């Protein structure tokens, strides 16, 4: 290969490298500036409901303690009684430390779950869990703010049931969402999560 060809090939190689470098910078700039990034989803927020005694209960009543919050309804055939039983098992295992947590059951069926109804229902599982309900609008707001799935499902007999989120929400002492406990999650994994939540308060 003569000198002229060598110079010519070298020049083409240099041009190719330059184009590649510019393209890479352009792509990186496009990715950085033009591609929208995933937004952080806010879970939770202020709410006003009523407890089993018909007294106003707001998010301020939970301030300062970590909270385990479950959304369900009293006509629930399996998920809700199972989860409330699991909650009572956690409470028994935690012993005195259970007093450092808020345990809350929020109805997604305010039309049927009046304060008296939800109070009697939750009391059957223990005394630590606070039953909460409210008006349709109040419940809709907390369901929306906590990103809870809740849907009325008509039954053949003209009645209805509710499809709803089955996980227990974990909130720290500032009521920030930090995770969930899955439906029927074994105590071997659920209790360490709860103890870690207590340690973060």
LUMGU-607952 format. One record per residue (C-alpha): residue in one letter; x, y, z. Coordinates in steps of 0.25 Angstrom, whole numbers, plus 2048, in hexadecimal, padded with zeros to 3 digits. Layout:
# LUMGU-607952
aXYZ/...
//
This chain:
# LUMGU-607952
x800800800/x80680D7FC/x80781A805/x7FB8217FE/x7F2815801/x7F781480F/x7F4823812/x7E682280B/x7E2815813/x7E781C820/x7DF82981C/x7D282081A/x7D4819827/x7D682682F/x7C982B828/x7C181E82C/x7C681F83A/x7C282E83B/x7B482B836/x7B281F840/x7B782884B/x7AD834847/x7A2829845/x7A4824853/x7A4832859/x797835852/x791828857/x79582B865/x790839864/x78283485E/x78182A869/x784834874/x77C83F86F/x77183A867/x76C82D86D/x76282F878/x767828885/x75D82088E/x756829898/x7568258A7/x7488218AB/x7438278B8/x73C81D8C1/x7348238CD/x7308308D1/x7268378DB/x7198318DE/x70D8338E7/x7048268EA/x6FD8228F7/x700816900/x6F880B906/x6F2815910/x6EE81F906/x6F982990A/x7018318FF/x70E82A8FC/x7198308F4/x72782D8EF/x72B8368FB/x72782B904/x7318228FE/x73D82C8FF/x74A827906/x748818905/x74A80F8FA/x73D80A8F4/x7387FD8EE/x72B8008E6/x7227F68DF/x7167FA8D6/x70B7F08D6/x6FC7EF8D9/x6F37E78E3/x6EC7DE8D9/x6F97D98D4/x6F97CA8D3/x7087C68D5/x7137D18D3/x70E7DA8DE/x70C7D08E9/x7197C98E5/x7217D68E5/x71B7DB8F2/x71E7CD8F8/x72D7CF8F3/x72D7DD8F9/x7297D7907/x7347CD905/x73E7D8903/x7397DF90F/x73B7D3918/x7497D0913/x74D7DF915/x7487DF923/x74A7ED92A/x7507F291D/x7437F1916/x73F7FE91E/x749806916/x741803909/x734808904/x72B7FD8FE/x7208028F5/x7157FB8ED/x70F8058E3/x7018018DC/x7008028CD/x6F18008CF/x6EC80C8D6/x6DD8098D2/x6DC7FD8DA/x6E87FF8E4/x6E28098EE/x6EA80C8FB/x6E2802903/x6E47F78F9/x6F37F88F6/x6F57FA905/x6EE7EC909/x6F57E68FD/x7047EA900/x7027E890F/x7007D990D/x70E7D8909/x7147E0914/x7157EE91A/x7227F4914/x71C7F6906/x715804904/x7088028FB/x70680E8F1/x6FB8128E8/x6F481E8E3/x6EC8248D8/x6ED81F8CA/x6F482C8C6/x6FE82B8D2/x70181C8CF/x70381F8C0/x70D8298C3/x7168208CC/x7148158C2/x71981E8B7/x7248248BF/x72A8178C4/x7298118B6/x7208068BB/x7187FD8B1/x7097FC8B5/x6FE7F98AC/x6EF7F58AF/x6EC7E88A8/x6DD7E58A6/x6D87D78AA/x6CD7CF8A4/x6C47D08AF/x6C47DF8AE/x6CE7E28B9/x6DC7E58B7/x6EA7E28BC/x6F77EA8BB/x7047E78B4/x7107EE8BB/x71F7EF8BE/x7227E38C7/x7307E88CC/x7337EF8D9/x7397FD8D8/x7458008E0/x74780F8E4/x7528158EC/x75081F8F7/x74F82A8EE/x7448228E6/x74D8208DA/x74A8138D2/x75680A8D4/x7517FD8CF/x7467F28D0/x7447E48D7/x73D7DB8CC/x7317D38CF/x7347C78D7/x7427CA8D7/x7497C18E1/x74D7C68EF/x75C7C28EC/x75C7CE8E2/x7517D78E7/x7567D88F5/x7647DD8F1/x75D7E78E8/x7557EC8F4/x7617ED8FE/x7697F48F3/x75D7FE8F2/x75E800901/x76D802901/x76B80E8F7/x762816900/
//
